[in-house]
C-alpha cells in the first residue's frame, strides 16, 4: 500500500496504555486507530485554523 502524494505520514509516541484505550475507542466507532487519529487531527485543525 502506498501513500498518495497529497498525504503525509508521521509518528506519534504515546504511552502503551493510552494507545490500547484509543484502539478500543476506535473499535467501538467501527474505525481503525489510524483512521480515528486522522479524523481527530483533521477536525482539530479545521476547528482551530483561524486562531
Contact map, one row per residue, 1 for C-alpha under 8 A:
111000000000000000000000000000000000000000000000000
111100000000000000000000000000000000000000000000000
111110110000000000000000000000000000000000000000000
011111100000000000000000000000000000000000000000000
001111110000000000000000000000000000000000000000000
000111110000000000000000000000000000000000000000000
001111111000000000000000000000000000000000000000000
001011111100000000000000000000000000000000000000000
000000111110000000000000000000000000000000000000000
000000011111000000000000000000000000000000000000000
000000001111100000000000000000000000000000000000000
000000000111110000000000000000000000000000000000000
000000000011111000000000000000000000000000000000000
000000000001111101100000000000000000000000000000000
000000000000111111100000000000000000000000000000000
000000000000011111110000000000000000000000000000000
000000000000001111111000000000000000000000000000000
000000000000011111111100000000000000000000000000000
000000000000011111111110000000000000000000000000000
000000000000000111111111000000000000000000000000000
000000000000000011111111100000000000000000000000000
000000000000000001111111110000001000000000000000000
000000000000000000111111111000011000000000000000000
000000000000000000011111111100000000000000000000000
000000000000000000001111111110000000000000000000000
000000000000000000000111111111111001000000000000000
000000000000000000000011111111111000000000000000000
000000000000000000000001111111100000000000000000000
000000000000000000000000111111100000000000000000000
000000000000000000000000011111110000000000000000000
000000000000000000000000011111111011000000000000000
000000000000000000000010011001111111000000000000000
000000000000000000000110011000111111100000000000000
000000000000000000000000000000011111110000000000000
000000000000000000000000000000111111111000000000000
000000000000000000000000010000111111111100000000000
000000000000000000000000000000001111111110000000000
000000000000000000000000000000000111111111000000000
000000000000000000000000000000000011111111100000000
000000000000000000000000000000000001111111110000000
000000000000000000000000000000000000111111111000000
000000000000000000000000000000000000011111111100000
000000000000000000000000000000000000001111111110000
000000000000000000000000000000000000000111111111000
000000000000000000000000000000000000000011111111100
000000000000000000000000000000000000000001111111100
000000000000000000000000000000000000000000111111110
000000000000000000000000000000000000000000011111111
000000000000000000000000000000000000000000001111111
000000000000000000000000000000000000000000000011111
000000000000000000000000000000000000000000000001111
